């Protein structure tokens, strides 16, 4: 049997707020299924769902999303305007460049090129 990735679920405090950030960043329409569950179906990617949890984020994520962009600087600027924050500077290595970011609730993601 082979499984298929259906959706990625992110724990958070405010699903309705976070789904709107990610929908603005990736495209798709935010859907609030309940006060504790929201999701978006970005074009060409699995569903991103957001579920309310009572605990606060305490450490670095064990999993994060890498988002391919044509230009890291403008993508990071747009994300910041939507409520994200940068973490450090753009890093370049033999594989390319990336910028670590945090969404409005502190979840890490990276822009990569």
N, CA, C and O atoms as CSV, one atom per row, in Angstrom:
chain,resi,resn,atom,element,x,y,z
A,1,UNK,N,N,0.831,-1.181,0.000
A,1,UNK,CA,C,0.000,0.000,0.000
A,1,UNK,C,C,0.876,1.245,0.000
A,1,UNK,O,O,1.866,1.311,0.730
A,2,UNK,N,N,0.526,2.208,-0.795
A,2,UNK,CA,C,1.185,3.518,-0.803
A,2,UNK,C,C,0.208,4.554,-0.290
A,2,UNK,O,O,-0.952,4.591,-0.700
A,3,UNK,N,N,0.686,5.392,0.609
A,3,UNK,CA,C,-0.129,6.502,1.111
A,3,UNK,C,C,0.070,7.702,0.198
A,3,UNK,O,O,1.053,7.771,-0.539
A,4,UNK,N,N,-0.849,8.634,0.245
A,4,UNK,CA,C,-0.789,9.869,-0.532
A,4,UNK,C,C,-0.923,11.033,0.432
A,4,UNK,O,O,-1.812,11.045,1.284
A,5,UNK,N,N,-0.042,12.008,0.296
A,5,UNK,CA,C,-0.119,13.193,1.137
A,5,UNK,C,C,-1.403,13.939,0.803
A,5,UNK,O,O,-1.585,14.400,-0.324
A,6,UNK,N,N,-2.280,14.054,1.771
A,6,UNK,CA,C,-3.583,14.675,1.563
A,6,UNK,C,C,-3.587,16.129,2.008
A,6,UNK,O,O,-4.092,17.000,1.298
A,7,UNK,N,N,-3.025,16.392,3.182
A,7,UNK,CA,C,-2.978,17.757,3.681
A,7,UNK,C,C,-1.888,17.865,4.729
A,7,UNK,O,O,-1.451,16.868,5.304
A,8,UNK,N,N,-1.466,19.076,4.961
A,8,UNK,CA,C,-0.499,19.388,6.006
A,8,UNK,C,C,-1.254,20.203,7.044
A,8,UNK,O,O,-1.863,21.222,6.720
A,9,UNK,N,N,-1.213,19.751,8.295
A,9,UNK,CA,C,-1.955,20.409,9.367
A,9,UNK,C,C,-0.972,21.125,10.284
A,9,UNK,O,O,0.013,20.542,10.735
A,10,UNK,N,N,-1.251,22.387,10.552
A,10,UNK,CA,C,-0.401,23.207,11.403
A,10,UNK,C,C,-1.185,23.569,12.656
A,10,UNK,O,O,-2.275,24.137,12.576
A,11,UNK,N,N,-0.622,23.236,13.816
A,11,UNK,CA,C,-1.227,23.628,15.088
A,11,UNK,C,C,-1.034,25.125,15.292
A,11,UNK,O,O,0.010,25.675,14.943
A,12,UNK,N,N,-2.037,25.779,15.853
A,12,UNK,CA,C,-1.947,27.226,16.042
A,12,UNK,C,C,-2.979,27.679,17.069
A,12,UNK,O,O,-3.758,26.872,17.576
A,13,UNK,N,N,-2.979,28.964,17.369
A,13,UNK,CA,C,-3.965,29.531,18.291
A,13,UNK,C,C,-5.150,30.130,17.561
A,13,UNK,O,O,-6.273,30.087,18.063
A,14,UNK,N,N,-4.917,30.692,16.377
A,14,UNK,CA,C,-5.981,31.406,15.665
A,14,UNK,C,C,-6.039,30.910,14.219
A,14,UNK,O,O,-5.462,31.536,13.330
A,15,UNK,N,N,-6.734,29.784,13.972
A,15,UNK,CA,C,-6.785,29.226,12.622
A,15,UNK,C,C,-7.306,30.206,11.569
A,15,UNK,O,O,-6.777,30.246,10.458
A,16,UNK,N,N,-8.323,30.989,11.894
A,16,UNK,CA,C,-8.902,31.910,10.915
A,16,UNK,C,C,-7.889,32.973,10.487
A,16,UNK,O,O,-7.837,33.334,9.311
A,17,UNK,N,N,-7.108,33.464,11.399
A,17,UNK,CA,C,-6.084,34.468,11.072
A,17,UNK,C,C,-4.958,33.845,10.250
A,17,UNK,O,O,-4.526,34.413,9.247
A,18,UNK,N,N,-4.487,32.674,10.679
A,18,UNK,CA,C,-3.350,32.057,10.014
A,18,UNK,C,C,-3.700,31.579,8.613
A,18,UNK,O,O,-2.876,31.690,7.706
A,19,UNK,N,N,-4.903,31.049,8.416
A,19,UNK,CA,C,-5.281,30.591,7.072
A,19,UNK,C,C,-5.320,31.771,6.096
A,19,UNK,O,O,-5.016,31.601,4.915
A,20,UNK,N,N,-5.680,32.933,6.563
A,20,UNK,CA,C,-5.723,34.096,5.675
A,20,UNK,C,C,-4.310,34.557,5.292
A,20,UNK,O,O,-4.086,35.000,4.166
A,21,UNK,N,N,-3.370,34.454,6.219
A,21,UNK,CA,C,-1.977,34.749,5.886
A,21,UNK,C,C,-1.496,33.812,4.785
A,21,UNK,O,O,-0.974,34.261,3.764
A,22,UNK,N,N,-1.673,32.504,4.995
A,22,UNK,CA,C,-1.172,31.521,4.016
A,22,UNK,C,C,-1.915,31.592,2.693
A,22,UNK,O,O,-1.308,31.388,1.642
A,23,UNK,N,N,-3.212,31.875,2.714
A,23,UNK,CA,C,-3.957,32.019,1.464
A,23,UNK,C,C,-3.453,33.227,0.675
A,23,UNK,O,O,-3.346,33.161,-0.550
A,24,UNK,N,N,-3.146,34.320,1.359
A,24,UNK,CA,C,-2.606,35.501,0.677
A,24,UNK,C,C,-1.227,35.207,0.099
A,24,UNK,O,O,-0.875,35.721,-0.963
A,25,UNK,N,N,-0.453,34.389,0.787
A,25,UNK,CA,C,0.899,34.068,0.340
A,25,UNK,C,C,0.903,33.069,-0.817
A,25,UNK,O,O,1.662,33.232,-1.772
A,26,UNK,N,N,0.056,32.033,-0.735
A,26,UNK,CA,C,0.112,30.931,-1.701
A,26,UNK,C,C,-1.033,30.896,-2.702
A,26,UNK,O,O,-0.958,30.177,-3.699
A,27,UNK,N,N,-2.082,31.656,-2.454
A,27,UNK,CA,C,-3.258,31.586,-3.310
A,27,UNK,C,C,-4.283,30.637,-2.718
A,27,UNK,O,O,-3.989,29.892,-1.784
A,28,UNK,N,N,-5.484,30.669,-3.267
A,28,UNK,CA,C,-6.575,29.852,-2.759
A,28,UNK,C,C,-7.467,30.663,-1.837
A,28,UNK,O,O,-7.095,31.731,-1.353
A,29,UNK,N,N,-8.649,30.124,-1.612
A,29,UNK,CA,C,-9.627,30.798,-0.758
A,29,UNK,C,C,-9.616,30.199,0.642
A,29,UNK,O,O,-9.729,28.981,0.784
A,30,UNK,N,N,-9.482,31.027,1.682
A,30,UNK,CA,C,-9.529,30.497,3.038
A,30,UNK,C,C,-10.928,29.990,3.378
A,30,UNK,O,O,-11.931,30.605,3.016
A,31,UNK,N,N,-10.975,28.862,4.078
A,31,UNK,CA,C,-12.239,28.274,4.506
A,31,UNK,C,C,-12.177,28.063,6.021
A,31,UNK,O,O,-11.248,27.433,6.525
A,32,UNK,N,N,-13.162,28.588,6.739
A,32,UNK,CA,C,-13.288,28.356,8.174
A,32,UNK,C,C,-14.348,27.288,8.359
A,32,UNK,O,O,-15.542,27.561,8.234
A,33,UNK,N,N,-13.914,26.067,8.658
A,33,UNK,CA,C,-14.852,24.961,8.834
A,33,UNK,C,C,-15.506,25.000,10.212
A,33,UNK,O,O,-16.668,24.628,10.376
A,34,UNK,N,N,-14.751,25.449,11.178
A,34,UNK,CA,C,-15.233,25.600,12.561
A,34,UNK,C,C,-14.323,26.625,13.225
A,34,UNK,O,O,-13.318,27.033,12.642
A,35,UNK,N,N,-14.665,27.040,14.432
A,35,UNK,CA,C,-13.819,28.010,15.126
A,35,UNK,C,C,-12.418,27.470,15.360
A,35,UNK,O,O,-11.470,28.241,15.506
A,36,UNK,N,N,-12.285,26.158,15.395
A,36,UNK,CA,C,-10.990,25.552,15.689
A,36,UNK,C,C,-10.331,24.907,14.471
A,36,UNK,O,O,-9.329,24.208,14.622
A,37,UNK,N,N,-10.868,25.122,13.269
A,37,UNK,CA,C,-10.313,24.439,12.088
A,37,UNK,C,C,-10.561,25.272,10.834
A,37,UNK,O,O,-11.704,25.582,10.500
A,38,UNK,N,N,-9.487,25.629,10.148
A,38,UNK,CA,C,-9.571,26.357,8.878
A,38,UNK,C,C,-8.624,25.699,7.898
A,38,UNK,O,O,-7.697,24.992,8.293
A,39,UNK,N,N,-8.867,25.937,6.598
A,39,UNK,CA,C,-7.960,25.377,5.601
A,39,UNK,C,C,-7.963,26.212,4.325
A,39,UNK,O,O,-8.845,27.040,4.098
A,40,UNK,N,N,-6.948,25.965,3.504
A,40,UNK,CA,C,-6.846,26.574,2.182
A,40,UNK,C,C,-6.285,25.512,1.233
A,40,UNK,O,O,-5.441,24.702,1.617
A,41,UNK,N,N,-6.765,25.532,-0.002
A,41,UNK,CA,C,-6.264,24.645,-1.048
A,41,UNK,C,C,-5.462,25.488,-2.041
A,41,UNK,O,O,-6.006,25.917,-3.059
A,42,UNK,N,N,-4.170,25.734,-1.760
A,42,UNK,CA,C,-3.366,26.523,-2.693
A,42,UNK,C,C,-3.212,25.774,-4.018
A,42,UNK,O,O,-3.065,24.552,-4.017
A,43,UNK,N,N,-3.244,26.479,-5.136
A,43,UNK,CA,C,-3.099,25.811,-6.434
A,43,UNK,C,C,-1.793,25.014,-6.510
A,43,UNK,O,O,-0.717,25.533,-6.213
A,44,UNK,N,N,-1.908,23.760,-6.909
A,44,UNK,CA,C,-0.726,22.944,-7.149
A,44,UNK,C,C,-0.045,22.370,-5.930
A,44,UNK,O,O,1.032,21.786,-6.051
A,45,UNK,N,N,-0.645,22.519,-4.746
A,45,UNK,CA,C,-0.024,21.984,-3.526
A,45,UNK,C,C,-1.087,21.275,-2.696
A,45,UNK,O,O,-2.282,21.481,-2.908
A,46,UNK,N,N,-0.659,20.445,-1.757
A,46,UNK,CA,C,-1.639,19.844,-0.847
A,46,UNK,C,C,-2.337,20.912,-0.011
A,46,UNK,O,O,-1.836,22.024,0.157
A,47,UNK,N,N,-3.482,20.550,0.495
A,47,UNK,CA,C,-4.235,21.432,1.391
A,47,UNK,C,C,-3.390,21.773,2.611
A,47,UNK,O,O,-2.672,20.920,3.133
A,48,UNK,N,N,-3.475,23.022,3.065
A,48,UNK,CA,C,-2.905,23.439,4.347
A,48,UNK,C,C,-4.080,23.662,5.296
A,48,UNK,O,O,-4.982,24.452,5.018
A,49,UNK,N,N,-4.048,22.957,6.408
A,49,UNK,CA,C,-5.108,23.089,7.402
A,49,UNK,C,C,-4.511,23.618,8.695
A,49,UNK,O,O,-3.333,23.409,8.984
A,50,UNK,N,N,-5.336,24.302,9.463
A,50,UNK,CA,C,-4.891,24.940,10.693
A,50,UNK,C,C,-5.867,24.562,11.797
A,50,UNK,O,O,-7.066,24.823,11.697
A,51,UNK,N,N,-5.339,23.941,12.854
A,51,UNK,CA,C,-6.203,23.533,13.956
A,51,UNK,C,C,-5.763,24.217,15.237
A,51,UNK,O,O,-4.573,24.348,15.521
A,52,UNK,N,N,-6.756,24.649,16.001
A,52,UNK,CA,C,-6.473,25.327,17.264
A,52,UNK,C,C,-5.998,24.325,18.310
A,52,UNK,O,O,-6.559,23.240,18.462
A,53,UNK,N,N,-4.958,24.719,19.017
A,53,UNK,CA,C,-4.445,23.945,20.141
A,53,UNK,C,C,-4.229,24.909,21.306
A,53,UNK,O,O,-3.992,26.096,21.081
A,54,UNK,N,N,-4.305,24.424,22.540
A,54,UNK,CA,C,-4.182,25.337,23.679
A,54,UNK,C,C,-2.746,25.736,24.002
A,54,UNK,O,O,-2.517,26.820,24.540
A,55,UNK,N,N,-1.775,24.881,23.684
A,55,UNK,CA,C,-0.401,25.179,24.079
A,55,UNK,C,C,0.264,26.146,23.096
A,55,UNK,O,O,-0.110,26.229,21.926
A,56,UNK,N,N,1.248,26.863,23.603
A,56,UNK,CA,C,2.023,27.791,22.791
A,56,UNK,C,C,3.162,27.057,22.109
A,56,UNK,O,O,3.631,26.035,22.609
A,57,UNK,N,N,3.608,27.564,20.982
A,57,UNK,CA,C,4.788,27.035,20.309
A,57,UNK,C,C,5.993,27.339,21.194
A,57,UNK,O,O,6.198,28.484,21.596
A,58,UNK,N,N,6.785,26.321,21.497
A,58,UNK,CA,C,7.865,26.502,22.456
A,58,UNK,C,C,9.258,26.370,21.837
A,58,UNK,O,O,10.214,26.937,22.367
A,59,UNK,N,N,9.393,25.651,20.749
A,59,UNK,CA,C,10.714,25.425,20.159
A,59,UNK,C,C,10.625,25.513,18.641
A,59,UNK,O,O,9.563,25.759,18.070
A,60,UNK,N,N,11.767,25.304,18.013
A,60,UNK,CA,C,11.830,25.301,16.555
A,60,UNK,C,C,10.965,24.170,16.006
A,60,UNK,O,O,10.886,23.091,16.595
A,61,UNK,N,N,10.314,24.431,14.864
A,61,UNK,CA,C,9.521,23.393,14.211
A,61,UNK,C,C,10.395,22.197,13.857
A,61,UNK,O,O,11.568,22.368,13.525
A,62,UNK,N,N,9.848,21.000,13.920
A,62,UNK,CA,C,10.534,19.796,13.452
A,62,UNK,C,C,10.307,19.613,11.953
A,62,UNK,O,O,10.997,18.817,11.316
A,63,UNK,N,N,9.366,20.329,11.396
A,63,UNK,CA,C,9.036,20.279,9.978
A,63,UNK,C,C,8.732,21.703,9.547
A,63,UNK,O,O,8.082,22.452,10.277
A,64,UNK,N,N,9.200,22.077,8.364
A,64,UNK,CA,C,8.841,23.389,7.851
A,64,UNK,C,C,8.637,23.309,6.346
A,64,UNK,O,O,9.057,22.348,5.701
A,65,UNK,N,N,7.992,24.321,5.797
A,65,UNK,CA,C,7.718,24.374,4.366
A,65,UNK,C,C,8.798,25.178,3.665
A,65,UNK,O,O,9.178,26.249,4.137
A,66,UNK,N,N,9.301,24.671,2.535
A,66,UNK,CA,C,10.184,25.426,1.646
A,66,UNK,C,C,9.342,25.876,0.464
A,66,UNK,O,O,8.742,25.052,-0.226
A,67,UNK,N,N,9.297,27.174,0.230
A,67,UNK,CA,C,8.486,27.749,-0.834
A,67,UNK,C,C,9.398,28.268,-1.933
A,67,UNK,O,O,10.193,29.181,-1.708
A,68,UNK,N,N,9.285,27.688,-3.118
A,68,UNK,CA,C,10.102,28.109,-4.255
A,68,UNK,C,C,9.579,29.431,-4.803
A,68,UNK,O,O,8.385,29.583,-5.064
A,69,UNK,N,N,10.492,30.386,-4.974
A,69,UNK,CA,C,10.150,31.695,-5.529
A,69,UNK,C,C,11.208,32.086,-6.556
A,69,UNK,O,O,12.323,31.565,-6.545
A,70,UNK,N,N,10.850,32.992,-7.428
A,70,UNK,CA,C,11.814,33.445,-8.433
A,70,UNK,C,C,12.774,34.489,-7.878
A,70,UNK,O,O,13.878,34.654,-8.395
A,71,UNK,N,N,12.361,35.192,-6.831
A,71,UNK,CA,C,13.217,36.199,-6.203
A,71,UNK,C,C,12.901,36.244,-4.713
A,71,UNK,O,O,11.783,36.575,-4.318
A,72,UNK,N,N,13.879,35.913,-3.899
A,72,UNK,CA,C,13.667,35.814,-2.451
A,72,UNK,C,C,13.330,37.163,-1.826
A,72,UNK,O,O,12.403,37.249,-1.021
A,73,UNK,N,N,14.059,38.212,-2.179
A,73,UNK,CA,C,13.842,39.525,-1.553
A,73,UNK,C,C,12.415,40.026,-1.672
A,73,UNK,O,O,11.797,40.347,-0.657
A,74,UNK,N,N,11.865,40.105,-2.893
A,74,UNK,CA,C,10.479,40.568,-3.016
A,74,UNK,C,C,9.470,39.644,-2.336
A,74,UNK,O,O,8.479,40.118,-1.781
A,75,UNK,N,N,9.710,38.329,-2.372
A,75,UNK,CA,C,8.797,37.397,-1.698
A,75,UNK,C,C,8.820,37.629,-0.193
A,75,UNK,O,O,7.767,37.642,0.445
A,76,UNK,N,N,9.995,37.812,0.376
A,76,UNK,CA,C,10.118,38.071,1.813
A,76,UNK,C,C,9.459,39.401,2.170
A,76,UNK,O,O,8.780,39.499,3.193
A,77,UNK,N,N,9.651,40.421,1.341
A,77,UNK,CA,C,9.015,41.718,1.600
A,77,UNK,C,C,7.492,41.579,1.623
A,77,UNK,O,O,6.829,42.141,2.494
A,78,UNK,N,N,6.940,40.830,0.665
A,78,UNK,CA,C,5.494,40.639,0.618
A,78,UNK,C,C,5.002,39.879,1.853
A,78,UNK,O,O,3.978,40.230,2.438
A,79,UNK,N,N,5.735,38.842,2.240
A,79,UNK,CA,C,5.350,38.065,3.426
A,79,UNK,C,C,5.387,38.934,4.683
A,79,UNK,O,O,4.506,38.824,5.536
A,80,UNK,N,N,6.399,39.795,4.802
A,80,UNK,CA,C,6.488,40.697,5.953
A,80,UNK,C,C,5.281,41.635,5.974
A,80,UNK,O,O,4.716,41.898,7.036
A,81,UNK,N,N,4.888,42.137,4.811
A,81,UNK,CA,C,3.719,43.014,4.738
A,81,UNK,C,C,2.443,42.288,5.178
A,81,UNK,O,O,1.498,42.920,5.650
A,82,UNK,N,N,2.421,40.963,5.023
A,82,UNK,CA,C,1.270,40.157,5.429
A,82,UNK,C,C,1.324,39.734,6.895
A,82,UNK,O,O,0.347,39.193,7.413
A,83,UNK,N,N,2.463,39.974,7.580
A,83,UNK,CA,C,2.564,39.644,8.992
A,83,UNK,C,C,3.684,38.694,9.360
A,83,UNK,O,O,3.829,38.347,10.532
A,84,UNK,N,N,4.482,38.261,8.393
A,84,UNK,CA,C,5.612,37.370,8.671
A,84,UNK,C,C,6.804,38.186,9.173
A,84,UNK,O,O,6.802,39.415,9.107
A,85,UNK,N,N,7.814,37.487,9.673
A,85,UNK,CA,C,9.076,38.123,10.038
A,85,UNK,C,C,10.227,37.320,9.452
A,85,UNK,O,O,10.136,36.105,9.280
A,86,UNK,N,N,11.308,38.026,9.151
A,86,UNK,CA,C,12.530,37.374,8.686
A,86,UNK,C,C,13.303,36.839,9.882
A,86,UNK,O,O,13.211,37.378,10.985
A,87,UNK,N,N,14.060,35.784,9.656
A,87,UNK,CA,C,14.971,35.252,10.668
A,87,UNK,C,C,16.355,35.225,10.043
A,87,UNK,O,O,16.668,34.326,9.262
A,88,UNK,N,N,17.170,36.183,10.375
A,88,UNK,CA,C,18.504,36.264,9.794
A,88,UNK,C,C,18.477,36.797,8.375
A,88,UNK,O,O,17.494,37.381,7.920
A,89,UNK,N,N,19.595,36.575,7.688
A,89,UNK,CA,C,19.767,37.053,6.321
A,89,UNK,C,C,19.594,35.906,5.331
A,89,UNK,O,O,19.486,34.745,5.725
A,90,UNK,N,N,19.568,36.239,4.057
A,90,UNK,CA,C,19.543,35.223,3.010
A,90,UNK,C,C,20.844,34.430,3.087
A,90,UNK,O,O,21.926,35.007,3.200
A,91,UNK,N,N,20.732,33.111,3.026
A,91,UNK,CA,C,21.888,32.210,3.051
A,91,UNK,C,C,22.060,31.624,1.661
A,91,UNK,O,O,21.095,31.171,1.045
A,92,UNK,N,N,23.290,31.634,1.171
A,92,UNK,CA,C,23.580,31.053,-0.131
A,92,UNK,C,C,24.636,29.981,0.034
A,92,UNK,O,O,25.662,30.188,0.681
A,93,UNK,N,N,24.363,28.819,-0.570
A,93,UNK,CA,C,25.328,27.726,-0.559
A,93,UNK,C,C,25.373,27.109,-1.954
A,93,UNK,O,O,24.838,27.682,-2.904
A,94,UNK,N,N,25.994,25.966,-2.080
A,94,UNK,CA,C,26.159,25.329,-3.391
A,94,UNK,C,C,24.824,24.928,-4.017
A,94,UNK,O,O,24.746,24.760,-5.234
A,95,UNK,N,N,23.780,24.774,-3.215
A,95,UNK,CA,C,22.476,24.350,-3.727
A,95,UNK,C,C,21.572,25.516,-4.126
A,95,UNK,O,O,20.566,25.307,-4.804
A,96,UNK,N,N,21.909,26.720,-3.725
A,96,UNK,CA,C,21.064,27.872,-4.008
A,96,UNK,C,C,21.006,28.798,-2.806
A,96,UNK,O,O,21.924,28.839,-1.987
A,97,UNK,N,N,19.916,29.536,-2.718
A,97,UNK,CA,C,19.750,30.505,-1.625
A,97,UNK,C,C,18.434,30.266,-0.909
A,97,UNK,O,O,17.482,29.738,-1.485
A,98,UNK,N,N,18.395,30.667,0.374
A,98,UNK,CA,C,17.149,30.576,1.124
A,98,UNK,C,C,17.092,31.660,2.183
A,98,UNK,O,O,18.115,32.164,2.645
A,99,UNK,N,N,15.869,32.002,2.552
A,99,UNK,CA,C,15.594,32.969,3.613
A,99,UNK,C,C,14.655,32.308,4.598
A,99,UNK,O,O,13.549,31.916,4.227
A,100,UNK,N,N,15.076,32.177,5.850
A,100,UNK,CA,C,14.200,31.637,6.890
A,100,UNK,C,C,13.221,32.734,7.301
A,100,UNK,O,O,13.598,33.889,7.504
A,101,UNK,N,N,11.961,32.339,7.417
A,101,UNK,CA,C,10.884,33.255,7.788
A,101,UNK,C,C,10.072,32.634,8.917
A,101,UNK,O,O,10.182,31.439,9.195
A,102,UNK,N,N,9.243,33.475,9.572
A,102,UNK,CA,C,8.284,33.013,10.573
A,102,UNK,C,C,6.918,33.570,10.201
A,102,UNK,O,O,6.788,34.758,9.906
A,103,UNK,N,N,5.897,32.712,10.214
A,103,UNK,CA,C,4.547,33.200,9.950
A,103,UNK,C,C,4.059,33.987,11.169
A,103,UNK,O,O,4.788,34.077,12.156
A,104,UNK,N,N,2.857,34.555,11.135
A,104,UNK,CA,C,2.406,35.391,12.252
A,104,UNK,C,C,2.364,34.701,13.616
A,104,UNK,O,O,2.336,35.387,14.637
A,105,UNK,N,N,2.358,33.360,13.666
A,105,UNK,CA,C,2.384,32.658,14.949
A,105,UNK,C,C,3.746,32.052,15.249
A,105,UNK,O,O,3.885,31.275,16.193
A,106,UNK,N,N,4.759,32.403,14.449
A,106,UNK,CA,C,6.115,31.959,14.728
A,106,UNK,C,C,6.539,30.656,14.077
A,106,UNK,O,O,7.649,30.185,14.322
A,107,UNK,N,N,5.678,30.052,13.246
A,107,UNK,CA,C,6.047,28.822,12.549
A,107,UNK,C,C,7.052,29.135,11.456
A,107,UNK,O,O,6.844,30.055,10.664
A,108,UNK,N,N,8.158,28.366,11.404
A,108,UNK,CA,C,9.208,28.596,10.424
A,108,UNK,C,C,8.795,28.109,9.035
A,108,UNK,O,O,8.104,27.101,8.887
A,109,UNK,N,N,9.239,28.854,8.028
A,109,UNK,CA,C,9.184,28.416,6.638
A,109,UNK,C,C,10.326,29.103,5.927
A,109,UNK,O,O,10.908,30.047,6.460
A,110,UNK,N,N,10.657,28.645,4.728
A,110,UNK,CA,C,11.766,29.246,3.978
A,110,UNK,C,C,11.319,29.592,2.565
A,110,UNK,O,O,10.548,28.863,1.940
A,111,UNK,N,N,11.816,30.708,2.085
A,111,UNK,CA,C,11.751,30.997,0.651
A,111,UNK,C,C,13.048,30.478,0.057
A,111,UNK,O,O,14.125,30.742,0.592
A,112,UNK,N,N,12.956,29.746,-1.039
A,112,UNK,CA,C,14.138,29.173,-1.698
A,112,UNK,C,C,14.127,29.522,-3.170
A,112,UNK,O,O,13.073,29.710,-3.777
A,113,UNK,N,N,15.339,29.605,-3.741
A,113,UNK,CA,C,15.429,29.747,-5.199
A,113,UNK,C,C,16.503,28.830,-5.733
A,113,UNK,O,O,16.742,28.796,-6.940
